[in-house]
């Protein structure tokens, strides 16, 4: 979606959503007679705060960003996420404001607003589906070249659009080495003349202009005839994997992967989440739990309360990682990983490791900026050196900050690494997280971490 229509999309849905919020609140204000007289200013403040919190929730969940016709499903999912963040934020405000708002008003307005928003989205999807169904004209396209990219492109076109018809391919017959499900209409040089005579709307070229310089002139001729000409480059010629394209002042730049946290806005979101979350843990949990555990650790075994170890951080920079000590003091602590039934684990340490309480001091690392709440788990320096030799993609995980918990951990890949396949799975999950980061994913991983801890994890020892 281009910038103009993208801005219209945002403005339209911001207005519709805020209007729905106001209408719901005004409706229940007028129909709940037990709201006491003189409470109007309090409820007016609630209206203003709810508007602000809705816009903030929409911002943090990217509700109105980068949407288009193919993204309606994503839009509905983001709406649900935004509603969850909004409702939680409103409950926090109501709790700290200490005013006895009508519980019926709160519950009824929340529920009705959520239902109304989802209905608006469903109507929007229905209108789009109906518009696509009644539009019988569609587009007619031809593909220049017959190769793996052309075949894949045809599959993708039919899977994404009901109203696009691929007429066939243009290729030198001598180069066609297998039967085509669609006709080979003619030679490459005949493509534009065929398109003009047969009312073709678009031409997709899977042939690189560097391989055939006449492609440039064909593109110009097609556009003079009001036929769109599009290039589909075959990046597999350069690297055999999925790729990501960025643009610097209109110049395409090919990257090996998408990294959402390279966006400064996303980076600010994640850092803000880290600061708030770590402060809550430090103030409300570590402040009273640390003295208790300190006494128990001292009574259970000789040695310091905290185990401070250099670990590999973002960009492979070293940092001092804090943990509650769970092992008896030993010389192999910085080189030998902990194994099941490890004799070095103390009695209390076994409990701390099972419940993940030993990791809580790492929220100090989060507040200091060395770690994040969610990210790849940091390894010992010796293991970073060893694993980087075993698996060439291992160092990719150091593009982002390590985390107190991570996607690999909530999917069962934690604890002792006993083989290269287990290491590969862990690194694969870490890289997937890096390429698919969102604030909602961080919240999901935090929830799954708590759930896994309560349920019990066989790999926690």
C-alpha positions in Angstrom: 0.0 0.0 0.0 1.5 3.4 -1.0 2.1 6.2 1.6 -1.0 8.2 0.7 -3.4 5.3 1.1 -1.5 4.0 4.1 -2.0 7.3 5.9 -5.7 7.3 4.9 -6.0 3.8 6.4 -4.5 4.9 9.7 -6.6 8.0 10.0 -9.9 6.2 9.0 -9.5 3.4 11.5 -8.2 5.6 14.3 -11.3 7.8 14.0 -13.6 4.7 13.7 -12.1 3.0 16.8 -12.1 6.2 18.9 -15.7 6.9 17.9 -16.7 3.3 18.9 -15.0 3.8 22.3 -16.8 7.1 22.9 -20.2 5.7 21.8 -19.9 2.6 24.0 -18.9 4.7 27.1 -21.6 7.3 26.5 -24.3 4.6 26.0 -23.5 2.9 29.3 -23.1 6.3 31.1 -26.7 7.1 30.1 -28.2 3.7 30.9 -26.6 2.8 34.2 -28.7 4.8 36.6 -26.8 3.8 39.8 -23.8 6.0 38.9 -23.9 8.6 41.7 -24.6 12.3 41.0 -21.5 14.5 40.7 -19.4 11.6 39.4 -19.4 13.1 35.9 -15.8 14.7 36.1 -14.4 11.3 37.3 -15.9 9.5 34.3 -14.9 12.3 31.9 -11.3 11.7 33.1 -11.8 8.0 32.5 -12.9 8.8 28.9 -9.8 10.9 28.3 -7.5 8.4 29.8 -9.1 5.5 27.9 -8.6 7.4 24.6 -4.9 8.0 25.5 -4.4 4.4 26.5 -6.1 3.1 23.4 -3.7 5.2 21.2 -0.7 4.0 23.2 -1.8 0.4 23.0 -2.3 0.7 19.2 1.2 2.2 18.9 2.9 -0.6 20.9 1.0 -3.3 19.0 1.5 -1.6 15.6 -2.2 -1.8 15.0 -2.5 0.8 12.3 0.9 0.3 10.7 1.7 -1.3 7.3 -1.7 -2.8 6.6 -3.0 -3.7 3.1 -5.6 -5.9 1.6 -3.6 -9.1 2.1 -3.1 -8.1 5.8 -6.7 -8.2 7.1 -6.0 -11.4 9.0 -3.0 -9.8 10.7 -5.1 -6.7 11.3 -7.7 -8.7 13.2 -5.0 -10.5 15.3 -3.4 -7.2 16.1 -6.8 -5.9 17.2 -7.1 -8.7 19.7 -3.6 -8.0 21.0 -4.3 -4.3 21.2 -7.5 -5.0 23.2 -5.7 -7.1 25.7 -3.0 -4.4 26.2 -5.7 -1.7 26.4 -7.8 -3.6 29.0 -4.8 -4.4 31.2 -3.7 -0.7 31.0 -7.2 0.5 32.0 -7.3 -1.9 34.9 -4.0 -0.6 36.1 -5.3 3.0 35.9 -8.5 2.1 37.7 -6.5 0.3 40.5 -4.1 3.2 41.1 -6.7 6.0 40.7 -8.6 4.7 43.8 -12.0 5.8 42.7 -14.9 3.4 43.0 -16.0 3.3 39.3 -19.2 1.3 38.6 -18.0 -2.3 38.1 -21.0 -2.9 35.8 -20.0 0.1 33.7 -16.4 -1.1 33.5 -17.2 -4.7 32.6 -20.1 -3.8 30.2 -18.2 -1.0 28.3 -15.0 -3.2 28.0 -17.0 -6.2 26.7 -19.1 -4.1 24.3 -16.1 -2.2 23.0 -14.2 -5.4 22.2 -17.2 -7.0 20.5 -17.9 -3.9 18.5 -14.3 -3.6 17.3 -14.2 -7.2 16.2 -17.5 -6.8 14.4 -16.1 -3.8 12.5 -13.1 -5.9 11.4 -15.4 -8.7 10.3 -17.5 -6.4 8.3 -14.4 -5.0 6.7 -13.2 -8.4 5.7 -16.6 -9.3 4.4 -16.7 -6.2 2.2 -13.3 -7.0 0.8 -14.3 -10.6 0.1 -17.6 -9.5 -1.6 -15.7 -6.9 -3.7 -13.3 -9.5 -4.9 -16.2 -11.9 -5.7 -18.2 -9.5 -7.8 -15.2 -8.2 -9.6 -15.2 -10.5 -12.6 -12.8 -8.5 -14.8 -9.5 -9.4 -13.0 -6.1 -9.1 -14.4 -4.4 -10.9 -17.2 -0.7 -11.4 -17.0 2.1 -13.2 -18.9 5.5 -14.2 -17.6 8.8 -13.6 -19.5 11.0 -16.7 -19.1 10.2 -20.2 -18.1 12.3 -21.4 -15.1 12.0 -22.3 -11.5 11.2 -18.7 -10.5 8.5 -18.4 -13.2 6.8 -21.6 -12.0 7.0 -20.5 -8.3 5.6 -17.1 -9.3 2.7 -18.7 -11.0 1.8 -20.7 -7.9 2.1 -17.6 -5.7 -0.1 -15.5 -8.0 -2.9 -18.1 -8.0 -2.6 -18.7 -4.2 -3.0 -14.9 -3.4 -5.5 -13.7 -6.0 -8.8 -15.1 -7.3 -8.9 -12.5 -10.2 -5.6 -12.8 -11.8 -5.1 -15.1 -14.9 -1.7 -16.2 -16.0 -1.9 -16.6 -19.8 1.4 -18.4 -20.2 5.1 -17.9 -20.7 7.5 -16.4 -23.3 10.7 -18.3 -23.7 13.1 -19.6 -26.4 11.6 -23.1 -27.2 15.1 -24.6 -27.4 15.6 -23.7 -23.7 12.4 -25.3 -22.4 13.5 -28.6 -20.9 10.2 -29.8 -19.4 6.5 -29.8 -20.0 4.7 -26.6 -18.9 1.3 -26.6 -17.2 0.6 -23.4 -19.1 1.4 -22.7 -22.7 4.7 -21.4 -24.0 3.1 -18.7 -26.1 6.1 -17.6 -28.0 9.7 -16.4 -28.1 10.9 -13.7 -25.7 10.9 -11.0 -28.4 7.2 -11.6 -29.1 6.1 -10.9 -25.6 5.2 -7.2 -25.8 3.5 -7.4 -29.1 1.3 -10.2 -27.9 0.5 -8.3 -24.7 -0.6 -5.2 -26.7 -2.8 -7.2 -29.1 -4.4 -9.3 -26.3 -5.1 -6.7 -23.6 -2.6 -8.1 -21.2 -2.4 -6.0 -18.0 1.0 -7.0 -16.6 4.2 -8.6 -17.7 6.5 -10.3 -15.1 10.1 -10.8 -16.2 12.0 -13.6 -14.5 14.9 -12.9 -16.9 17.6 -10.6 -15.5 18.2 -7.5 -17.8 21.9 -8.2 -17.4 21.4 -11.5 -19.2 19.3 -10.0 -22.0 19.8 -6.2 -22.5 16.7 -6.1 -24.7 14.5 -6.5 -21.6 15.0 -2.7 -20.8 13.6 -1.7 -24.2 10.7 -4.2 -23.8 9.9 -2.6 -20.4 9.8 0.9 -21.9 7.7 -0.3 -24.9 5.2 -2.0 -22.5 4.8 1.1 -20.3 4.2 3.3 -23.4 1.3 0.8 -24.2 0.0 1.2 -20.6 1.1 -2.4 -19.7 2.8 -2.7 -16.3 6.2 -4.3 -16.5 7.6 -6.0 -13.3 10.9 -7.6 -12.6 11.2 -10.8 -10.4 14.9 -11.2 -9.6 16.2 -14.7 -8.8 18.2 -14.2 -5.6 19.0 -17.8 -5.5 21.6 -17.1 -8.0 23.4 -15.3 -5.3 22.5 -17.2 -2.2 20.3 -20.3 -1.6 18.0 -19.0 1.2 15.2 -16.6 2.0 16.3 -13.0 1.7 15.1 -9.6 2.9 15.1 -6.3 1.0 15.6 -2.9 2.5 15.7 0.4 0.7 18.1 3.3 1.1 16.8 6.3 -0.8 15.2 4.0 -3.3 18.3 1.8 -3.7 17.5 -1.9 -2.9 19.8 -3.5 -0.4 19.7 -7.3 0.0 20.0 -8.7 3.5 20.2 -12.3 4.6 17.4 -11.8 7.1 14.7 -9.5 8.5 15.7 -7.9 11.8 12.8 -5.9 13.3 15.0 -4.7 16.2 17.2 -2.8 13.7 14.2 -0.4 13.5 14.9 2.4 16.1 11.2 2.5 17.0 11.1 -1.2 17.8 14.4 -0.9 19.7 12.9 1.8 21.9 9.7 -0.3 22.5 11.8 -3.3 23.6 14.1 -1.2 25.8 11.1 0.5 27.4 9.5 -2.9 28.1 12.8 -4.2 29.6 13.2 -1.2 31.9 9.6 -1.4 33.2 9.6 -5.2 33.6 13.0 -5.4 35.3 12.1 -2.5 37.7 8.9 -4.3 38.7 10.8 -7.5 39.4 13.6 -5.8 41.3 11.2 -3.6 43.4 8.4 -6.1 44.1 10.3 -9.5 44.1 14.1 -9.2 44.5 13.8 -6.5 47.2 12.5 -9.0 49.7 13.5 -12.3 48.2 17.2 -11.6 48.0 17.8 -11.3 51.8 15.9 -14.6 52.4 17.7 -16.5 49.7 21.0 -15.0 50.8 20.6 -16.4 54.3 19.5 -19.8 52.9 22.4 -20.0 50.4 24.9 -19.2 53.2 23.4 -21.8 55.5 23.3 -24.5 52.7 26.9 -24.2 51.5 30.1 -22.2 51.8 30.7 -19.5 49.2 29.2 -16.2 47.9 25.5 -15.5 47.5 25.8 -14.5 43.9 27.6 -16.3 41.1 29.0 -13.7 38.8 30.3 -15.0 35.5 31.5 -13.4 32.2 29.1 -14.2 29.4 28.8 -13.4 25.7 26.5 -10.5 25.0 25.3 -8.5 22.1 27.9 -8.2 19.3 29.9 -10.8 21.4 30.8 -8.2 24.0 31.5 -9.7 27.4 29.4 -8.7 30.4 29.2 -9.9 34.0 26.1 -12.1 34.4 24.5 -12.3 37.8 22.8 -15.4 39.3 22.1 -16.8 42.7 24.8 -19.4 43.4 23.5 -22.9 42.9 26.7 -24.9 42.8 29.4 -25.7 45.3 32.4 -23.5 44.7 34.5 -25.3 42.0 37.3 -24.6 39.5 35.3 -25.8 36.5 32.4 -23.4 36.9 33.5 -21.2 33.9 34.2 -24.1 31.5 32.0 -27.1 32.3 28.3 -26.9 31.7 25.9 -28.3 34.4 24.6 -31.7 33.6 21.7 -33.8 35.0 22.5 -35.1 38.5 25.6 -32.9 38.6 27.4 -33.5 41.9 28.3 -29.8 42.1 24.6 -28.7 42.5 23.7 -27.9 46.1 20.5 -29.0 47.8 19.0 -25.5 47.7 20.6 -25.0 44.3 18.5 -27.8 42.8 15.3 -26.1 43.9 16.4 -22.7 42.7 17.3 -24.1 39.2 14.0 -26.1 39.0 12.0 -22.9 39.7 14.3 -20.6 37.7 14.7 -18.4 40.9 18.5 -18.5 40.4 18.0 -16.4 37.2 16.2 -13.5 38.9 19.3 -11.4 39.6 19.7 -11.2 35.8 17.0 -8.5 35.9 19.7 -6.3 37.2 21.6 -7.0 34.0 18.5 -6.1 32.1 18.2 -2.8 33.9 21.9 -2.1 33.2 21.3 -2.8 29.5 23.5 -5.9 29.2 20.6 -8.2 28.7 16.9 -8.1 27.7 13.9 -9.8 29.4 13.6 -12.0 26.3 16.3 -13.1 23.9 18.8 -15.9 23.3 20.2 -17.2 26.6 23.9 -16.1 27.1 26.5 -18.8 27.0 29.8 -19.0 28.9 32.8 -17.6 26.9 34.3 -21.1 26.5 31.1 -22.4 25.0 30.7 -19.5 22.6 34.1 -20.3 21.2 33.3 -24.0 21.0 29.8 -23.8 19.5 30.8 -21.1 16.9 33.2 -23.7 15.4 30.5 -26.4 15.4 27.7 -24.3 13.8 28.4 -21.5 11.4 25.1 -19.7 12.3 25.8 -19.7 16.0 27.2 -16.2 16.1 24.1 -14.7 14.4 22.3 -14.9 17.7 24.7 -12.2 19.1 23.1 -9.6 16.8 20.7 -8.9 19.7 21.0 -8.8 23.5 20.8 -12.1 25.4 17.7 -12.7 27.5 16.6 -13.9 30.9 14.3 -16.2 29.0 13.8 -17.0 25.3 11.9 -18.7 22.5 14.2 -21.7 22.6 13.7 -22.2 26.3 9.9 -22.1 26.2 10.0 -24.6 23.4 12.0 -27.2 25.4 15.5 -26.3 24.2 17.2 -25.4 27.5 19.7 -26.9 29.9 22.5 -29.2 28.9 23.5 -29.4 25.2 24.4 -33.0 24.4 24.8 -33.0 20.7 25.0 -30.9 17.5 21.3 -31.4 16.6 20.1 -30.1 19.9 22.4 -27.1 19.5 21.1 -26.6 16.0 17.5 -26.6 17.2 18.3 -24.1 19.9 20.1 -21.7 17.6 17.3 -22.1 15.0 14.7 -20.9 17.6 17.0 -18.0 18.7 17.4 -16.8 15.1 13.6 -17.3 14.4 12.9 -15.0 17.4 15.4 -12.4 16.1 13.7 -12.4 12.7 10.1 -12.3 14.0 10.4 -10.1 17.1 7.3 -8.2 18.3 6.3 -6.8 21.7 3.4 -9.3 21.7 5.9 -12.2 21.2 7.9 -11.0 24.2 4.8 -11.0 26.3 3.8 -14.4 25.0 7.3 -15.8 25.9 7.1 -14.3 29.4 3.7 -15.9 30.0 4.9 -19.3 28.6 8.0 -19.1 30.9 5.8 -18.7 34.0 3.5 -21.4 32.8 6.4 -23.8 32.1 7.9 -23.1 35.5 4.6 -23.8 37.3 4.0 -27.0 35.2 7.5 -28.2 35.5 10.2 -28.6 32.8 12.1 -31.9 32.5 15.1 -30.0 31.1 15.3 -27.8 34.2 17.9 -29.3 36.6 
